Every structure is written in structure tokens, then in C-alpha cells.
Amino acid sequence: MAFQTYGLFCFYEVTLLLLVSLCGLGEGQFKGFRKFHQGQVAVRGPVFEEQWFTQKLDHFNGADSRVWKQRYFVNEAFSKPGGPVFLMIGGEGPANAAWMQNGTWLSYAQKLGALCLMLEHRFYGKSHPTEDLSTDNLRFLSSRQALADLAHFRTVMADALALTKRKWVAFGGSYPGSLAAWFRLKYPHLVHASVATSAPVHATVNFPEYLEVVWRSLASENPECPLLVKKASDTLLERLKDPKTYDNITNDFNLCSKLQIQTEMDSAYLLEMLAGNFMDVVQYNQDNREFEGVVGTNITIKVLCSVMSDASLGEPYARYARVARLMMDTFSMKCLDASYTNYLRDMTNTSWDGPAAGGGRQWVYQTCTEFGFYQSTDSPNQPFKGFPLPTAHSLWKDTPLFSSLPVKTNRDKDQQCSRPLIKRQSSHHRVEPSPSCGIRSNSVQTSTVSVLRHWQRPWPRLMSAMAAMTFTPPE
């Protein structure tokens, strides 16, 4: 229901620069109520050793001298004298070393003789600034602090490795794409250019447009597909009103325990999880992330619509249930835990070993204090029902230790980042949800935005944009 692990990521044959996510460069991400299952990657070829950078805890309090160790990776394979420095920005999950030997950004690095660095985001992966994830400690988690991390890292590394005269380029997709754009805006003296892929830059509390794009994406495969999904969703919502149907629903969707609907949030939790099967596939459709160890890349929009169109499976509701079981089989799930109470229990755990420490607790905190982007069913032009904006507010208020904080977003601060950025390449795909909050046209001559159809490759446009950044590739 909210962005990155709430599901605002790039998709649809994303041989884009970052193919990412979010997710950004992360594993075990959470999206709204949904846990995003991502397997451990088996990296082939050279092993990139994790390295550690001494980072400030609070960049905006001169009296606080505390520091911590932030993880980063280096690939020097293509680096040549005079070449640029590419800085890949980590997002709301562990930084994946697979990116140090895969991805289109390395093609650019090879062509331009770039040194490649990847910095993990504070509070995600192994980058632990504090002893736990208590609300008091999470006050040090913000995009503002993350940008200052990037600036400090860039400054210190440039001095330490004699890179002060080389041009730095920031890369990111989805939330890290936003950071890449904001990094260029806030610290133009440190970063020569940024490549922001599928980057939402207009902060908004309510984001019903996300599901509108899901509708259009399904319709692009088969005009009947979203209509069938809507019929199934409507049927499920009606059955949830009658407790006599709960046993059947439990069996239909292979729930881990008997369905119990005592509050609106119990219903919203189940409905959003099931809708998430479609949201996630649309988000990551054909995104070529196998090298990250991602499971389920074979489940595409085409596959979902094929199931929803198969009349031999029964009514649309039965096909909807078949999709749910297909996703459970894909992710090796024995059953679907549809308990909102269990979700809140996981979110309450503040330990770094807790079930939500992979990114769920942290991202809910960030979306509630900074971004919003709640993917509600408030629009009539989408196929789902049952999780309107108030349920997103309830999610925040029901989460112990978060409930005392106000639900808000720093929209004024974030929306300033939608202004034209000098030497920024921003690229989106037409069928992805997150760029509904992104930049869709060239605002000024020095800001390049590419909107790609799903069959288009970004290489020609991005390479021409990179060339316009006045690099002098080494011989």
C-alpha cells in the first residue's frame, strides 16, 4: 500500500539501467502488508568483498560525534585514468553484490572506463547504525540522512582514492532512483550527473493511480483480464461479509489458519495481499533480475491473464484463487498467512534478527514519516476493493511503537526534487505504476527524460545522454 516495499518499483522488460527495485538492490523486501520473497543469490565469477566505511550517525547535529560502519562494494575491473566514478545507491533492502558484475550500468562502465561503487542504505542489509530498530533509533532513518551519507562517502572516498578530479555519476532505480535525482539536486558540486530510473519524485499521501496503471497493464495483455480480476475481487469482498463463507475462503486460498474477520483491517489485510499478486507481477514484469537470485520472474502479466481467462477453472473467483496458489507454489509457501495480528506481531519486533528487519519495519517508518505513496483502492478505475486510504493510516496507528507518531509526509521537502535537474537522465516504462509520481517530460534542455515502450531498449537513449555529459572516455 505504500511505495518500494509497498510496491513502487520498476517493471516490464526492464533491461533498464537498474531493472530494480522496491527495490531497489534489496532482498526480503516488504510491500505494504505483503512480504516480498527473494532467494539468496549464488554469485558466479569473482567474489566482491564487502567493505566498510566509517559513517556519521547524525549529519545534522554537530554535537553528536557517534559513528557506525556502512557496507559498500567496489568493482575496479573497468576503471581507467580519467574515467568517471559510478556510484550505485542502495535502497530499502540489503545491497546485493550481484550488481557488481551484472546490469547495464557495467556496460556503461566498460565503455567509459568507470570505477564502480555501491553503497548500502543506512538501516538496511548489514548497515546497522544503531543497536536495534526501536522507534527512538529510527529517527536517524530518513532520505535526508541517506543523502548526507552519500555526500560524506563521496567526499571521503574521493580524497582517499585520489578521485577528486574524476566525474561522479549516481545510479538508482525506484526509491534509490529518487535518491540519485535528489543527490544531484542537493549536492551538485559532488555529483556530475545522475541516472534515475523509475524514480517517484512527487510525494503524495494517497496514490490510487498505482492501481490504475495495474489495470492498464493487464488490459494491454488482454482487455478482458482486468475485468475478470475485478469480478473476482468483488465476489471475494461480498463473501467476506458472510462468516459462513470463511471456511470455504480458507480452503480456496490455502490460508494457514481459519479466516477470522473481526475488524476492517483483518479484511483489508487479506484483500491487499491477494491483490498484491497482481501488483507485484506488473511491477516486475520481465525485469531480467534472475542474476539477483529473484524467484518468480517466470510469472508474467501474460501468465496471470492466461489463468484469469481460463474458463475451465471455473468462475473468475476460482481463477483468482488459482493465481494465489500459483504464487504460493512459486515462492515455496506451504500456506498463506493472512493474519493481520501476526503481521503486527512481526512489525513490533525491534531486533535486527526480527522477521521485519529485512526492511519491513524500516520502510513502513519511512513511508509514514516521509513519503506516503499509499496504494489505495480509492480510484474507481482499477480492479480491486477493500483497502482504501484509511486502512493505510490504521496500519501505522496499529503498529506498536509507531502509533504515537503522526502520519505525515514531508511533501514540501520531497516535491522540491521534482524541479529540473541539470544533467539527469530519467527513464520510465509506460506500463509501470511508480512513474505516475515521476517526471514524464523534459522540463528543461539539460534534463533528459526517456519514456520507453515495453519493447524498447534504453541503451541508445541513455548512451547519447551519457555522451552529452561531457565525459572523455579513456583510450
C-alpha positions as CSV (number, residue, x, y, z in Angstrom):
1,M,0.0,0.0,0.0
2,A,3.0,2.3,0.1
3,F,5.9,2.7,-2.1
4,Q,9.0,0.2,-2.5
5,T,8.4,-2.4,-0.3
6,Y,4.9,-1.1,-0.6
7,G,5.4,-1.9,-4.2
8,L,6.5,1.1,-6.1
9,F,9.1,-0.3,-8.3
10,C,10.0,-0.6,-12.0
11,F,9.0,-3.4,-14.2
12,Y,8.1,-4.6,-17.7
13,E,11.0,-5.9,-19.5
14,V,13.3,-3.7,-17.5
15,T,16.6,-4.0,-19.2
16,L,16.7,-0.5,-18.0
17,L,19.7,0.7,-16.2
18,L,18.6,-0.7,-12.9
19,L,15.8,-3.1,-13.5
20,V,15.2,-2.5,-10.0
21,S,13.6,-2.1,-7.2
22,L,11.3,-1.7,-4.3
23,C,13.6,-2.3,-4.8
24,G,16.0,-1.4,-5.1
25,L,19.0,-3.5,-4.8
26,G,17.5,-5.3,-1.9
27,E,16.3,-8.7,-0.6
28,G,13.5,-9.7,1.6
29,Q,11.6,-6.5,0.9
30,F,8.1,-5.8,2.3
31,K,5.4,-4.2,0.2
32,G,2.5,-2.9,2.3
33,F,1.2,-6.0,4.0
34,R,3.0,-8.3,1.7
35,K,6.3,-9.9,2.3
36,F,8.3,-10.0,-0.9
37,H,10.1,-13.3,-1.2
38,Q,13.5,-13.2,-2.7
39,G,16.0,-16.0,-2.6
40,Q,19.7,-15.8,-1.8
41,V,21.8,-15.2,-4.9
42,A,24.6,-17.5,-5.9
43,V,27.1,-15.1,-7.3
44,R,29.1,-16.5,-10.2
45,G,32.6,-15.3,-11.2
46,P,34.7,-13.0,-9.0
47,V,33.6,-12.5,-5.4
48,F,33.3,-8.9,-4.4
49,E,34.4,-8.4,-0.9
50,E,32.2,-6.3,1.3
51,Q,34.0,-3.3,2.7
52,W,33.1,-0.9,5.5
53,F,33.0,2.9,5.6
54,T,33.0,4.9,8.9
55,Q,29.8,6.9,8.6
56,K,28.4,9.6,10.8
57,L,25.2,8.8,12.8
58,D,23.6,12.2,12.6
59,H,24.9,14.6,9.9
60,F,22.8,17.4,11.2
61,N,23.9,17.5,14.9
62,G,27.4,18.8,15.3
63,A,27.4,17.8,19.0
64,D,26.8,14.1,18.1
65,S,30.1,12.5,17.2
66,R,28.8,8.9,17.1
67,V,29.8,6.8,14.0
68,W,29.0,3.4,12.6
69,K,30.1,1.1,9.8
70,Q,28.3,1.3,6.5
71,R,28.7,-1.5,3.9
72,Y,29.9,-0.9,0.4
73,F,31.3,-2.7,-2.6
74,V,33.9,-1.9,-5.3
75,N,34.5,-3.1,-8.9
76,E,37.7,-1.7,-10.4
77,A,37.7,-4.0,-13.4
78,F,36.9,-1.2,-15.9
79,S,38.5,1.7,-14.2
80,K,40.9,3.8,-16.3
81,P,42.7,7.1,-15.6
82,G,40.3,9.9,-16.3
83,G,37.2,7.8,-16.4
84,P,34.2,8.6,-14.2
85,V,33.1,7.1,-10.9
86,F,29.8,5.3,-10.9
87,L,28.0,5.2,-7.5
88,M,25.1,2.8,-7.3
89,I,22.8,3.8,-4.5
90,G,21.3,1.1,-2.2
91,G,17.6,1.1,-1.3
92,E,15.2,-0.5,1.1
93,G,16.8,-3.9,1.4
94,P,20.3,-5.5,1.5
95,A,22.7,-4.3,-1.1
96,N,23.2,-7.3,-3.5
97,A,26.8,-7.9,-4.6
98,A,25.4,-9.4,-7.8
99,W,25.1,-5.9,-9.1
100,M,28.8,-5.6,-9.1
101,Q,29.1,-8.0,-12.0
102,N,25.7,-7.6,-13.7
103,G,23.5,-4.9,-15.1
104,T,23.6,-2.4,-17.9
105,W,25.5,0.1,-15.7
106,L,28.5,-2.1,-16.1
107,S,28.3,-1.8,-19.9
108,Y,28.5,1.9,-19.5
109,A,31.4,1.5,-17.1
110,Q,33.3,-0.6,-19.6
111,K,32.7,1.9,-22.4
112,L,33.7,4.9,-20.3
113,G,36.4,3.4,-18.1
114,A,34.5,3.9,-14.8
115,L,35.2,2.8,-11.3
116,C,32.1,1.3,-9.8
117,L,31.0,1.6,-6.2
118,M,27.8,0.6,-4.5
119,L,26.8,2.0,-1.0
120,E,24.2,0.2,1.1
121,H,21.4,2.4,2.6
122,R,21.5,3.0,6.3
123,F,19.3,0.7,8.4
124,Y,19.1,-1.9,5.6
125,G,21.1,-5.0,5.0
126,K,24.2,-5.1,7.2
127,S,24.4,-1.4,7.6
128,H,23.2,-1.0,11.2
129,P,23.7,2.5,12.6
130,T,22.0,1.6,16.0
131,E,21.7,-1.4,18.3
132,D,18.1,-2.1,17.3
133,L,15.1,-0.8,15.3
134,S,13.3,0.9,18.1
135,T,11.3,4.0,17.2
136,D,13.7,6.2,19.0
137,N,16.6,4.8,16.9
138,L,14.6,5.0,13.7
139,R,14.6,8.8,14.0
140,F,18.0,8.5,12.3
141,L,16.4,6.9,9.3
142,S,15.4,9.3,6.6
143,S,16.2,10.2,3.0
144,R,17.8,13.4,4.2
145,Q,20.3,11.4,6.3
146,A,20.8,8.9,3.4
147,L,21.7,11.7,1.1
148,A,24.2,13.1,3.6
149,D,25.6,9.6,3.8
150,L,26.2,9.7,0.1
151,A,27.8,13.1,0.2
152,H,30.1,12.1,3.1
153,F,31.0,8.8,1.4
154,R,31.7,10.5,-1.9
155,T,33.9,13.2,-0.3
156,V,36.0,10.9,1.8
157,M,36.4,8.2,-0.9
158,A,37.4,10.8,-3.5
159,D,40.2,12.1,-1.2
160,A,41.3,8.6,-0.1
161,L,41.4,7.1,-3.6
162,A,42.6,10.3,-5.5
163,L,39.2,10.6,-7.3
164,T,38.6,14.3,-6.7
165,K,39.2,15.2,-10.4
166,R,37.0,12.4,-11.8
167,K,33.4,13.0,-12.5
168,W,30.9,11.1,-10.3
169,V,27.6,9.7,-11.6
170,A,24.8,8.5,-9.3
171,F,22.7,5.5,-10.3
172,G,19.4,4.3,-8.8
173,G,16.0,2.8,-9.5
174,S,12.7,3.4,-7.8
175,Y,13.4,4.8,-4.3
176,P,17.2,4.8,-4.9
177,G,16.4,6.5,-8.2
178,S,14.7,9.3,-6.2
179,L,17.8,9.5,-4.1
180,A,20.0,9.7,-7.2
181,A,18.0,12.6,-8.5
182,W,17.9,14.3,-5.2
183,F,21.6,13.8,-4.7
184,R,22.3,15.7,-7.9
185,L,19.9,18.4,-6.8
186,K,21.2,18.8,-3.3
187,Y,24.9,18.3,-3.8
188,P,25.6,19.4,-7.4
189,H,29.2,20.1,-6.5
190,L,29.8,16.5,-5.7
191,V,27.9,14.6,-8.4
192,H,28.2,15.5,-12.1
193,A,25.1,13.6,-13.2
194,S,22.5,11.1,-12.1
195,V,20.6,8.3,-13.8
196,A,17.3,8.0,-12.1
197,T,15.2,5.0,-13.3
198,S,11.5,4.7,-12.4
199,A,12.0,7.3,-9.7
200,P,8.9,8.7,-8.0
201,V,9.7,12.3,-7.1
202,H,6.3,13.8,-6.3
203,A,5.4,12.8,-2.7
204,T,1.7,12.1,-2.0
205,V,-0.1,10.5,0.8
206,N,-2.7,8.8,-1.3
207,F,-1.5,7.1,-4.5
208,P,-4.6,5.5,-6.2
209,E,-3.0,6.0,-9.6
210,Y,-0.8,3.0,-8.9
211,L,-3.7,0.5,-9.3
212,E,-5.0,2.4,-12.3
213,V,-1.7,1.6,-14.1
214,V,-2.1,-2.0,-12.9
215,W,-5.5,-2.1,-14.7
216,R,-4.0,-0.7,-17.9
217,S,-1.0,-3.0,-17.8
218,L,-3.3,-6.1,-17.5
219,A,-5.5,-4.7,-20.3
220,S,-2.5,-4.3,-22.5
221,E,-2.2,-8.1,-22.5
222,N,-5.9,-8.8,-22.7
223,P,-8.7,-6.2,-22.4
224,E,-10.9,-8.7,-20.5
225,C,-8.2,-9.5,-18.0
226,P,-8.7,-6.6,-15.5
227,L,-12.5,-7.0,-15.8
228,L,-12.2,-10.6,-14.7
229,V,-9.9,-9.6,-11.9
230,K,-12.5,-7.0,-10.8
231,K,-15.3,-9.6,-10.9
232,A,-13.2,-11.9,-8.7
233,S,-12.3,-9.2,-6.3
234,D,-15.9,-8.0,-6.0
235,T,-17.0,-11.6,-5.3
236,L,-14.5,-12.1,-2.6
237,L,-15.4,-8.8,-0.9
238,E,-19.1,-9.9,-0.8
239,R,-18.2,-13.3,0.6
240,L,-16.2,-11.7,3.4
241,K,-19.4,-10.1,4.6
242,D,-20.8,-13.6,5.5
243,P,-19.0,-15.6,8.2
244,K,-20.5,-18.7,6.8
245,T,-18.2,-18.5,3.8
246,Y,-15.0,-18.2,5.9
247,D,-14.2,-22.0,5.8
248,N,-14.5,-22.1,2.0
249,I,-12.3,-19.0,1.7
250,T,-9.7,-20.5,4.0
251,N,-9.6,-23.6,1.7
252,D,-9.8,-21.7,-1.6
253,F,-6.8,-19.6,-0.8
254,N,-5.0,-22.2,1.3
255,L,-4.8,-19.9,4.4
256,C,-2.5,-21.0,7.2
257,S,-5.3,-20.7,9.8
258,K,-9.1,-20.3,9.7
259,L,-10.1,-16.9,8.4
260,Q,-11.3,-14.6,11.1
261,I,-12.7,-11.1,10.2
262,Q,-13.2,-9.1,13.3
263,T,-12.1,-5.6,12.1
264,E,-11.9,-3.8,8.8
265,M,-8.1,-4.2,8.9
266,D,-8.5,-8.0,9.0
267,S,-10.4,-7.8,5.7
268,A,-8.1,-5.2,4.2
269,Y,-5.0,-7.3,5.1
270,L,-6.3,-10.3,3.1
271,L,-7.6,-8.3,0.2
272,E,-4.4,-6.3,-0.2
273,M,-2.2,-9.5,0.0
274,L,-4.2,-11.1,-2.8
275,A,-4.3,-8.0,-4.9
276,G,-0.5,-7.9,-4.3
277,N,-0.1,-11.0,-6.5
278,F,-1.1,-8.9,-9.5
279,M,0.6,-5.7,-8.3
280,D,4.0,-7.4,-7.8
281,V,3.9,-9.2,-11.2
282,V,3.0,-6.0,-13.0
283,Q,5.7,-4.1,-11.1
284,Y,8.4,-6.6,-12.0
285,N,7.2,-8.0,-15.3
286,Q,10.1,-9.4,-17.4
287,D,12.6,-7.3,-15.4
288,N,15.6,-9.7,-16.0
289,R,16.5,-9.9,-12.3
290,E,17.4,-13.6,-12.4
291,F,21.0,-12.7,-11.7
292,E,19.9,-11.3,-8.3
293,G,18.5,-14.7,-7.3
294,V,15.0,-13.5,-7.6
295,V,12.3,-16.1,-7.6
296,G,9.2,-15.9,-9.7
297,T,10.5,-14.0,-12.7
298,N,8.7,-16.6,-14.9
299,I,5.4,-15.3,-13.7
300,T,4.5,-12.5,-16.0
301,I,1.4,-10.5,-16.9
302,K,0.8,-12.9,-19.7
303,V,0.8,-15.8,-17.3
304,L,-1.7,-14.1,-14.9
305,C,-4.1,-13.1,-17.7
306,S,-3.9,-16.6,-19.1
307,V,-5.1,-18.0,-15.7
308,M,-7.8,-15.4,-15.4
309,S,-9.1,-16.1,-18.9
310,D,-9.2,-19.9,-18.4
311,A,-12.9,-20.7,-18.1
312,S,-12.2,-24.4,-17.4
313,L,-11.0,-23.3,-13.9
314,G,-14.5,-22.1,-13.0
315,E,-15.8,-18.6,-12.3
316,P,-13.4,-15.6,-12.0
317,Y,-13.3,-16.0,-8.2
318,A,-11.9,-19.6,-8.7
319,R,-9.3,-18.3,-11.2
320,Y,-8.3,-15.6,-8.7
321,A,-7.7,-18.3,-6.1
322,R,-5.7,-20.3,-8.6
323,V,-3.4,-17.3,-9.1
324,A,-2.9,-17.1,-5.4
325,R,-1.9,-20.8,-5.3
326,L,0.3,-20.4,-8.3
327,M,2.2,-17.6,-6.4
328,M,2.5,-19.7,-3.3
329,D,3.9,-22.6,-5.3
330,T,6.3,-20.3,-7.0
331,F,7.7,-19.0,-3.7
332,S,7.6,-22.4,-2.0
333,M,4.9,-21.3,0.5
334,K,3.0,-24.0,2.3
335,C,0.2,-21.7,3.0
336,L,-0.8,-18.0,3.1
337,D,-0.6,-16.3,6.5
338,A,-3.5,-13.9,6.3
339,S,-3.5,-12.9,9.9
340,Y,-3.2,-9.2,10.5
341,T,-2.5,-10.0,14.1
342,N,0.6,-12.0,13.1
343,Y,1.7,-9.1,10.8
344,L,1.5,-6.6,13.7
345,R,3.4,-9.1,15.9
346,D,6.2,-9.2,13.4
347,M,6.3,-5.5,12.9
348,T,6.6,-5.0,16.7
349,N,9.9,-6.9,16.9
350,T,12.7,-4.3,17.0
351,S,15.6,-6.7,16.9
352,W,17.9,-6.9,13.9
353,D,17.1,-10.6,13.9
354,G,13.4,-9.9,13.8
355,P,11.1,-11.1,11.0
356,A,10.5,-7.5,9.8
357,A,14.2,-6.4,10.0
358,G,14.8,-7.3,6.3
359,G,13.2,-3.9,5.5
360,G,9.5,-4.1,6.5
361,R,9.6,-2.1,9.8
362,Q,12.1,0.4,8.4
363,W,10.2,1.0,5.2
364,V,6.8,1.4,7.0
365,Y,8.6,4.0,9.1
366,Q,9.9,5.9,6.1
367,T,6.7,5.9,4.2
368,C,4.7,7.1,7.2
369,T,7.2,9.9,8.1
370,E,8.4,11.0,4.7
371,F,6.7,9.7,1.5
372,G,3.2,8.4,1.8
373,F,2.6,6.7,-1.6
374,Y,-0.2,4.6,-0.1
375,Q,-1.6,2.4,-3.0
376,S,-5.2,2.6,-2.1
377,T,-8.3,1.4,-3.8
378,D,-9.9,4.8,-3.8
379,S,-10.0,5.2,-7.6
380,P,-12.9,3.6,-9.5
381,N,-10.7,3.0,-12.4
382,Q,-8.9,-0.1,-11.0
383,P,-9.8,-3.7,-10.4
384,F,-9.7,-4.1,-6.6
385,K,-11.6,-3.1,-3.5
386,G,-11.2,-3.2,0.3
387,F,-8.1,-1.2,1.2
388,P,-8.9,2.5,0.9
389,L,-6.6,5.2,2.3
390,P,-7.9,5.0,5.9
391,T,-6.6,1.4,6.2
392,A,-3.1,2.8,5.5
393,H,-3.5,5.2,8.4
394,S,-4.7,2.3,10.5
395,L,-1.6,0.3,9.6
396,W,0.5,3.0,11.0
397,K,-1.6,3.5,14.1
398,D,-1.9,-0.2,14.8
399,T,1.8,-0.8,14.7
400,P,3.0,-0.7,18.3
401,L,5.8,1.9,19.0
402,F,4.8,3.8,15.8
403,S,1.3,4.7,17.0
404,S,2.4,7.8,18.9
405,L,3.9,9.4,15.8
406,P,1.8,11.4,13.3
407,V,1.0,10.0,9.9
408,K,2.5,12.6,7.5
409,T,4.8,13.1,4.6
410,N,7.4,15.7,4.1
411,R,5.9,16.6,0.8
412,D,7.2,20.2,0.6
413,K,10.7,18.9,1.0
414,D,10.4,16.0,-1.4
415,Q,8.5,17.8,-4.1
416,Q,11.2,20.3,-4.5
417,C,13.1,17.4,-6.0
418,S,10.7,17.4,-8.9
419,R,12.3,20.5,-10.2
420,P,14.5,20.2,-13.3
421,L,17.9,18.6,-12.5
422,I,20.9,19.5,-14.6
423,K,22.5,16.5,-16.3
424,R,20.0,14.0,-15.1
425,Q,18.8,11.1,-17.2
426,S,15.4,9.8,-16.0
427,S,13.8,6.9,-17.7
428,H,10.5,5.1,-17.3
429,H,8.4,2.4,-18.9
430,R,4.8,3.2,-20.0
431,V,3.2,0.3,-18.1
432,E,5.0,0.8,-14.7
433,P,3.0,2.2,-11.8
434,S,5.6,4.2,-9.9
435,P,6.4,6.8,-12.6
436,S,2.8,8.1,-12.1
437,C,4.6,10.1,-9.5
438,G,7.7,10.6,-11.6
439,I,8.8,13.1,-14.2
440,R,7.3,12.3,-17.6
441,S,8.7,15.0,-19.9
442,N,11.8,17.2,-20.4
443,S,11.3,20.3,-18.2
444,V,14.5,22.0,-19.4
445,Q,17.0,21.3,-22.1
446,T,19.6,20.0,-19.6
447,S,17.2,17.4,-18.1
448,T,16.6,14.3,-20.2
449,V,13.6,12.1,-19.6
450,S,13.0,8.9,-21.6
451,V,9.6,7.2,-21.6
452,L,10.1,3.8,-23.1
453,R,7.6,1.4,-24.6
454,H,7.9,-2.1,-23.2
455,W,9.7,-3.4,-26.2
456,Q,12.3,-0.6,-26.4
457,R,15.8,-0.9,-25.0
458,P,17.2,2.1,-23.2
459,W,20.7,1.7,-24.4
460,P,20.7,4.2,-27.4
461,R,19.0,7.0,-25.5
462,L,21.0,6.5,-22.3
463,M,24.3,6.3,-24.1
464,S,23.5,9.5,-26.0
465,A,22.6,11.2,-22.8
466,M,25.8,9.9,-21.1
467,A,27.8,11.3,-24.1
468,A,26.2,14.7,-23.6
469,M,27.5,14.7,-20.0
470,T,30.9,15.6,-21.5
471,F,32.8,12.6,-20.4
472,T,36.1,11.9,-22.1
473,P,36.3,8.1,-22.2
474,P,39.9,7.0,-21.8
475,E,41.7,5.2,-24.6
